[in-house]
Amino acid sequence: IENRHRGQNVVIHLEATGDRFGVLINGMRLNSAGLWRGRSFQFDVTPMIKFANANLIEIAGGSGSKTIQKIEMRFYAKGFFP
């Protein structure tokens, strides 16, 4: 993520189908239970981001079929998060 985004909130927007899945940023799990159920999620990943460096985003799933329809990284001014 480019250094010009430092000072902004970094939000991952994910739309997916399937039973359960987990999301990791740079090896850190986003959700404490490890698994999410549903279709659309937004995660504030700002504390996990390495600005001016490469970042690893991992989507992990349990058994069954899963489909990722959309994954986006969005940037918001501090104090603004949908």
C-alpha positions in Angstrom: 0.0 0.0 0.0 1.4 3.3 -1.1 2.7 5.6 1.6 0.4 8.4 0.4 -2.4 6.5 2.2 -0.8 6.7 5.6 -3.1 8.6 7.9 -6.2 7.2 6.2 -8.4 4.3 7.4 -7.9 1.2 5.2 -11.0 -0.9 4.8 -11.4 -4.2 3.0 -14.8 -4.7 1.4 -15.5 -8.4 0.8 -18.5 -10.0 -0.9 -18.6 -13.8 -0.8 -20.8 -16.9 -0.6 -20.2 -20.0 1.2 -20.5 -21.5 4.6 -17.6 -20.2 6.6 -14.3 -18.4 5.9 -11.6 -16.4 7.6 -9.6 -13.4 6.6 -6.0 -12.7 7.5 -3.9 -9.6 6.8 -0.1 -10.1 7.0 -0.7 -13.3 9.0 -3.1 -11.6 11.6 -6.6 -12.9 11.8 -9.3 -10.2 11.4 -12.0 -11.9 13.3 -11.5 -13.4 16.8 -13.7 -16.4 16.2 -11.7 -17.2 13.0 -14.8 -17.7 10.8 -17.4 -15.4 9.2 -20.8 -16.4 7.8 -22.7 -14.2 5.4 -22.4 -12.3 2.1 -21.0 -8.8 2.6 -18.4 -7.6 5.1 -16.2 -4.5 5.7 -13.1 -4.7 7.8 -11.1 -1.8 9.1 -7.6 -3.2 8.6 -5.6 0.0 9.3 -3.7 -1.4 12.3 -2.5 -4.4 10.4 -1.3 -2.6 7.3 2.3 -2.0 6.4 2.4 1.3 4.6 5.0 1.7 1.8 5.3 -2.1 1.7 3.6 -5.2 0.2 0.8 -6.6 2.3 -0.6 -10.2 2.2 -4.3 -10.7 2.2 -5.5 -14.3 2.7 -9.0 -15.7 2.5 -9.3 -19.1 4.1 -12.3 -21.4 4.1 -13.4 -24.6 5.7 -15.2 -27.3 3.9 -17.7 -26.7 1.1 -17.9 -24.4 -1.9 -17.0 -20.8 -1.6 -17.1 -18.0 -4.1 -15.5 -14.5 -3.8 -17.6 -12.1 -5.9 -15.7 -8.9 -4.9 -12.8 -7.9 -2.8 -11.7 -4.2 -2.7 -9.4 -2.1 -0.6 -10.9 1.3 0.2 -9.4 4.4 1.8 -11.2 6.8 4.0 -10.2 10.0 5.9 -9.5 9.4 9.6 -12.8 9.4 11.5 -14.8 8.2 8.5 -15.7 4.5 8.1 -18.9 3.3 6.6 
